[in-house]
Amino acid sequence: MDSFEINKIVASILLIALLFIGIGKISNVVFHVDKPDTTGYKVEVPDGGTAKQISDTKTESVEEVDISALLALGDIAHGEKVFKKCTACHVIEKGGANKIGPALYGVLGRKIASIEDYKYSQALTEYGKEWNFEEMNGYLRKPQAHIKGTKMAFAGLRKDKDRASVILYLNQNSDEPLPLP
């Protein structure tokens, strides 16, 4: 290939680049758009509201759940299917050994972080409540948000039916299931 051919290739590349730049400049002149003076969306913040107060308000409204209506959505057979996500870390069989997470047989109705041979996170050991339907619902929704500092890395169950079904399934797998509300 001689130098004349190389010059034609370089010239065509430069011509294309100049055309793109020129078309961009011409289109900016033809289709000029003025920016609005005010933004399109205005976010209302309550008076004296800080981010922490707003997030606390959100948390309080999330916790107010009619648990009997929620559990009415659930189905034990569906809960068994959804619980398969949990079997990577937990065992549901009676007398089952702890895995990455504690064994969950008879979990509803017992004190949180009460299995002796399992090392719970400090957040769970200091929590001091019992696993009831409301606590389990909040924890299954988003464990990290419900009990801050827990080492459970599960993202949570977003769907109400999935949570209700798993709660019913956990309640069934117990020597003394809690009475439904």
Steps between C-alpha positions, in 0.01 A plus 500: 500500500649834403479827690225633273265219613579566867429872447156419350410278800609761756316776308176298491519435876558870567213596267260269683607640838451856375156410363389359838624806685341733245164324507503517881570876495234569234238294688572697820428824311186369328353318799587739783332414832484745790556349844213558746552744786363257761552127532227260390456327836503650843549270798302603805679450833301526824584799720804423711520157338838343478580190302505293821156624606359426156651149497363439854155601377533258210605217732208563734248493216652179362473322835128571528378187322174317560667166561178297485419645155858435391494139618170448318697550177737217586497133410712236674577314175614825338705575813681168464596595142616849597692362799728314257684833465577476871630142499844613387551638853224356721353162593131458586502134613454415866841442659673638191850638541587864454649595166613851408181611674329344802253211478146636466285217635266653756632851442165678547432551867859472620731778612709659226861372502425222749670195344798422724738347245469776239699825499255781426592855409516747786197683360282187528622405846424849631160523327323321786161422344322180397432380150132567443312553175568876488872468579544225242314703238723803555815288503409309185413822319852637539720354775765773494240775537291325767790415733793722412831319533374148437744287304224342291584607146163410347337781299152413624163393362318792339173329416245485781378157390853356511564636850161385629550153352847460651371617840219242486748232393737588787210498746389156380850359557485508877399277789268778620390726209377844603125558458429715195375850575 
